[in-house]
């Protein structure tokens, strides 16, 4: 029987779409299940504000009447307009090692995109660069962190065999948490303290005190991330949505914010405990015991994952990155962390990469986004 492709049309289909990866990755030791409550909100057009400014299609592949693969197609019209592109995106693709299933899903998205005037398809890339992006191409033996793709190596061959070519790579650094700051970092901090007296570093012990800064922080992201591939500014509704999705997972000790004399947020950095082992034990379910597994994982974890950071353009080059980084390293060391994961950085972002390498960071994972002409 040929592979059958069906568009999601009801709640039952959505459940199949969301829980399918759990079946495909049941023997995948590094796979980390998502929080399923979040998944039902993310993939629901009535609850996720990103659907409002994008065309989307959510598809399931069936073989012998059983779901065996999934994919989501996205056309981000505003991003295309700003970038002067006609690109569709594929994302959230999961298949067995079966070229027929992969091709059937991709062909359906390509036909859908072509019918809407698109000239290229890229991916994996979802609504924003803040969603998991790219297929892992190096570092398969390493544990997966939150908001990153987990795929089997065979996905690379399936993608290439379907006619895709590499578009860009993203790298992830593993950075040791030092016992004390390197001499060059100490010198930068000394210069900073002499020249930047009007700036104040805010540190936190409760999530409640963080909440007033959520929108200013994400507005700073909007201001500074304009040149990053795949990024599109957050609306206020999307800011609140993102905060609701992640804030309860973040230890406030790993949030560092710098404000100027006027109280404006000019820089921030955000990290979180590596909770992958807790998510695995919770099996993606927060209740009744999932949150306990996450709390235990946070205490036991020796890795801190960087999630996000930004510095306002007129404050760049003044040592704020070193100041926030040193405070974050200090908090990480007190919590018993030994390494940090940098999260994804564009391979071409040489300035940020150089800073990570100065701190002893080494690339230990690589992700790739692919492209195909329609």
TACORBEL-V235676 format. One record per run of one state. SS is the DSSP state (alpha for helix, beta for strand, coil for the rest). FROM is the first residue (numbers start at 1). TO is the last residue. If there is no record, write none. Layout:
SS;FROM;TO + SS;FROM;TO
//
This chain:
coil;1;3 + beta;4;7 + coil;8;10 + alpha;11;24 + coil;25;35 + alpha;36;42 + coil;43;48 + alpha;49;53 + beta;54;63 + coil;64;65 + beta;66;76 + alpha;77;83 + coil;84;86 + beta;87;95 + coil;96;98 + alpha;99;114 + coil;115;119 + beta;120;123 + coil;124;134 + beta;135;138 + coil;139;153 + alpha;154;161 + coil;162;164 + beta;165;176 + coil;177;182 + alpha;183;195 + coil;196;199 + beta;200;203 + coil;204;206 + alpha;207;224 + coil;225;235 + alpha;236;249 + coil;250;251 + alpha;252;254 + beta;255;259 + coil;260;264 + beta;265;273 + coil;274;275 + alpha;276;282 + coil;283;289 + alpha;290;300 + coil;301;302 + beta;303;311 + coil;312;312 + alpha;313;315 + coil;316;319 + alpha;320;334 + coil;335;338 + beta;339;346 + coil;347;349 + alpha;350;358 + coil;359;361 + beta;362;373 + coil;374;374
//
